[in-house]
């Protein structure tokens, strides 16, 4: 850092008037930035709905522009704006930016790898670091997914270097759905398997070319059944699971098959 400072020529010795001017510039531009933000927010409120978000998106750019203008005005008070000084500052700024944006560069490289290897693509349903949703956009820096609650989550590509990525579709329209049932152990297992298979096979959401399977595992509190079937369209996975759950529950109750009664902490250990 001292070498960089020594390379700067003609560093100015500031007097009290220079300091007052610099403080006045910073204060004035701070007030101006605050007013600009307030004015643009007011303008966005009275603008047409289609233009509201566009105006709000300009606020950070306007504030950044004001900061740059303020820096241009006060820089001559610190040093002589010679070519050598400017090039030295630009080189120092480049080193600083390279350090600050190292994760950004890592995201760009990971994004290229994701595209070349088809790690995920638009339309896939993926889970990264606990976030599960449909891939809507793949930008150079990040992947945009939308969850079942219609929340958009932006995940930098560099997460793929250290996080586990689960891709439920891998370019296919269909995916495997699972519906869970927790039953009292006093029943005929073969009858329950047959009933749950029939529920899945008659669902309008099921991919007709796929098979239905039912697996069961005995637990201390009862019997845990899982219907596994492929949905016809990946976006209908939650509607498919709901259909299996509601219709399966109704069919089981009609057969007087009781559900297990267990405290939630026990069910979490399934």
Buried (B, 14 or more C-beta within 10 A) or exposed (E): EEEEEEBBEEEEEEEEEBEEBBEEBBEEBEEBBEEBBEEBEEBBEEBEEEEBEEBBEBBEEBBEEBBEEBEEBBBEBBBBEEEEBBEBBEEBEEEEEEEEEEEBEBBBEBBEEBBEEEBBBEBBBBBBEEBBBBBEEBEEBBBBBBEEEEEEBEBBBBBBEEEEBEBBBEEEEBBBBEBBBBBEEEBEBEEBBEBBBBBBEEBEBBBEEBEBBBEBEEBEBBBBBBBBBBBBEBBBBEBBBEBBBEBBBEBBEEEEBEEBEBEEEBBEEE
